Amino acid sequence: MQPEPLESVNPQKQRKGLNRILHASGYSAAGLRAAWNETAFRQEAILSFVLLPASFWLGTHWTEVAILSGSVLAVMVVEILNTALESAIDRIGPEWHDLSKRAKDLGSAAVLLSLIWCVGVWAAALYKHFA
């Protein structure tokens, strides 16, 4: 005899089609609002309001525009993932632990690498444009 399937704790798992997309969009908007409360994300977002339009001015081909704007968006994505990681670790407890520190340090390193990549892409594009 087959065991009865347990009802999902998350109602999102039961949704289908457009209803699922609409609810998922609401969760994404809530995530962006939560990210906005983080100082680093807010700074990067404000800078993106300048850099994203500038990528259309600086890029001479759609691929250059995509690389320039993609490097900016990648920083924001990595920052959101780092914040999510830190939040999950903080939920476990405030106690100091080697693995918690390591996870947070790795998230921070990922943000740093994405920033270095973004700065490198923009520096190369500006050099090409003005040199």
KOLRO-648606 format. One record per residue (C-alpha): residue in one letter; x negated, y negated, z negated. Coordinates in nm, 4 decimals, decimal comma. Layout:
N
rest / xx / yy / zz
a / X / Y / Z $
...
//
This chain:
131
rest / xx / yy / zz
m / 0,0000 / 0,0000 / 0,0000 $
q / -0,1334 / -0,3419 / 0,1013 $
p / -0,1643 / -0,6079 / -0,1690 $
e / 0,0536 / -0,9136 / -0,1204 $
p / -0,1468 / -1,2081 / 0,0168 $
l / -0,2004 / -1,4782 / -0,2420 $
e / -0,0537 / -1,8149 / -0,1599 $
s / -0,3205 / -2,0657 / -0,0711 $
v / -0,3983 / -2,3208 / -0,3378 $
n / -0,4648 / -2,5724 / -0,0614 $
p / -0,1468 / -2,6545 / 0,1363 $
q / -0,3638 / -2,7832 / 0,4238 $
k / -0,4498 / -2,4211 / 0,5072 $
q / -0,0822 / -2,3509 / 0,5822 $
r / -0,0343 / -2,6476 / 0,8157 $
k / -0,0503 / -2,6060 / 1,1931 $
g / -0,0768 / -2,8271 / 1,4995 $
l / -0,0100 / -3,1995 / 1,4816 $
n / 0,0944 / -3,1805 / 1,1160 $
r / -0,2505 / -3,0438 / 1,0266 $
i / -0,4253 / -3,3115 / 1,2332 $
l / -0,2253 / -3,5906 / 1,0698 $
h / -0,3018 / -3,4660 / 0,7199 $
a / -0,6688 / -3,4086 / 0,8049 $
s / -0,6885 / -3,7667 / 0,9329 $
g / -0,5568 / -3,8872 / 0,5994 $
y / -0,8247 / -3,6870 / 0,4172 $
s / -1,0904 / -3,8332 / 0,6463 $
a / -0,9654 / -4,1869 / 0,5790 $
a / -0,9785 / -4,1159 / 0,2048 $
g / -1,3368 / -3,9948 / 0,2493 $
l / -1,4340 / -4,3141 / 0,4308 $
r / -1,2739 / -4,5218 / 0,1542 $
a / -1,4692 / -4,3210 / -0,1041 $
a / -1,7901 / -4,3682 / 0,0955 $
w / -1,7283 / -4,7435 / 0,1101 $
n / -1,7571 / -4,7483 / -0,2712 $
e / -2,1184 / -4,6310 / -0,2373 $
t / -2,3598 / -4,9231 / -0,2062 $
a / -2,5972 / -4,7505 / 0,0385 $
f / -2,3138 / -4,6480 / 0,2721 $
r / -2,1606 / -4,9961 / 0,2563 $
q / -2,4963 / -5,1528 / 0,3515 $
e / -2,5388 / -4,9090 / 0,6406 $
a / -2,1815 / -4,9661 / 0,7570 $
i / -2,2238 / -5,3429 / 0,7559 $
l / -2,5476 / -5,3069 / 0,9539 $
s / -2,3651 / -5,0785 / 1,1986 $
f / -2,1190 / -5,3610 / 1,2721 $
v / -2,4183 / -5,5415 / 1,4254 $
l / -2,6134 / -5,2484 / 1,5682 $
l / -2,3298 / -5,0623 / 1,7426 $
p / -2,2315 / -5,3572 / 1,9658 $
a / -2,6024 / -5,4365 / 2,0123 $
s / -2,6573 / -5,0853 / 2,1470 $
f / -2,4346 / -5,1744 / 2,4457 $
w / -2,6379 / -5,4886 / 2,5068 $
l / -2,9776 / -5,3237 / 2,4630 $
g / -2,9096 / -4,9941 / 2,6396 $
t / -2,9482 / -5,0030 / 3,0172 $
h / -2,7842 / -4,6649 / 3,0775 $
w / -2,5117 / -4,4721 / 2,8967 $
t / -2,7705 / -4,2308 / 2,7592 $
e / -2,9659 / -4,5131 / 2,5967 $
v / -2,6460 / -4,6536 / 2,4471 $
a / -2,5568 / -4,3070 / 2,3171 $
i / -2,8993 / -4,2566 / 2,1580 $
l / -2,9032 / -4,6024 / 1,9997 $
s / -2,5499 / -4,5825 / 1,8634 $
g / -2,5902 / -4,2150 / 1,7738 $
s / -2,8940 / -4,2870 / 1,5595 $
v / -2,6922 / -4,5453 / 1,3633 $
l / -2,3954 / -4,3131 / 1,3205 $
a / -2,6262 / -4,0278 / 1,2188 $
v / -2,7550 / -4,2344 / 0,9261 $
m / -2,3983 / -4,2912 / 0,8106 $
v / -2,3074 / -3,9231 / 0,8486 $
v / -2,6135 / -3,8102 / 0,6525 $
e / -2,5362 / -4,0690 / 0,3823 $
i / -2,1811 / -3,9361 / 0,3484 $
l / -2,3094 / -3,5781 / 0,3241 $
n / -2,5664 / -3,6833 / 0,0644 $
t / -2,2943 / -3,8536 / -0,1404 $
a / -2,0747 / -3,5433 / -0,1134 $
l / -2,3629 / -3,3260 / -0,2326 $
e / -2,4331 / -3,5567 / -0,5258 $
s / -2,0644 / -3,5635 / -0,6193 $
a / -2,0420 / -3,1847 / -0,6175 $
i / -2,3517 / -3,1567 / -0,8353 $
d / -2,2241 / -3,4229 / -1,0757 $
r / -1,8963 / -3,2317 / -1,1074 $
i / -2,0847 / -2,9330 / -1,2431 $
g / -2,2103 / -3,1389 / -1,5355 $
p / -2,4299 / -3,4266 / -1,6466 $
e / -2,7052 / -3,1997 / -1,7796 $
w / -3,0436 / -3,2256 / -1,6112 $
h / -3,1369 / -2,9136 / -1,4154 $
d / -3,4277 / -2,8399 / -1,1801 $
l / -3,1996 / -2,7112 / -0,9039 $
s / -2,9642 / -3,0100 / -0,9316 $
k / -3,2588 / -3,2475 / -0,9050 $
r / -3,3967 / -3,0529 / -0,6105 $
a / -3,0637 / -3,0641 / -0,4264 $
k / -3,0286 / -3,4381 / -0,4849 $
d / -3,3902 / -3,4992 / -0,3777 $
l / -3,3328 / -3,2981 / -0,0584 $
g / -3,0208 / -3,5010 / 0,0197 $
s / -3,2153 / -3,8208 / -0,0348 $
a / -3,4950 / -3,6958 / 0,1911 $
a / -3,2395 / -3,6224 / 0,4640 $
v / -3,1171 / -3,9827 / 0,4431 $
l / -3,4761 / -4,1083 / 0,4608 $
l / -3,5510 / -3,8994 / 0,7705 $
s / -3,2346 / -4,0215 / 0,9441 $
l / -3,3334 / -4,3812 / 0,8652 $
i / -3,6861 / -4,3263 / 1,0011 $
w / -3,5383 / -4,1762 / 1,3188 $
c / -3,2978 / -4,4700 / 1,3581 $
v / -3,5702 / -4,7302 / 1,3058 $
g / -3,7980 / -4,5480 / 1,5516 $
v / -3,5298 / -4,5305 / 1,8199 $
w / -3,4439 / -4,8988 / 1,7809 $
a / -3,8095 / -5,0066 / 1,7685 $
a / -3,8832 / -4,8178 / 2,0911 $
a / -3,5780 / -4,9649 / 2,2635 $
l / -3,6641 / -5,3186 / 2,1523 $
y / -4,0244 / -5,2726 / 2,2618 $
k / -3,9131 / -5,1464 / 2,6030 $
h / -3,6691 / -5,4354 / 2,6419 $
f / -3,8994 / -5,7197 / 2,5337 $
a / -4,2495 / -5,5965 / 2,6245 $
//
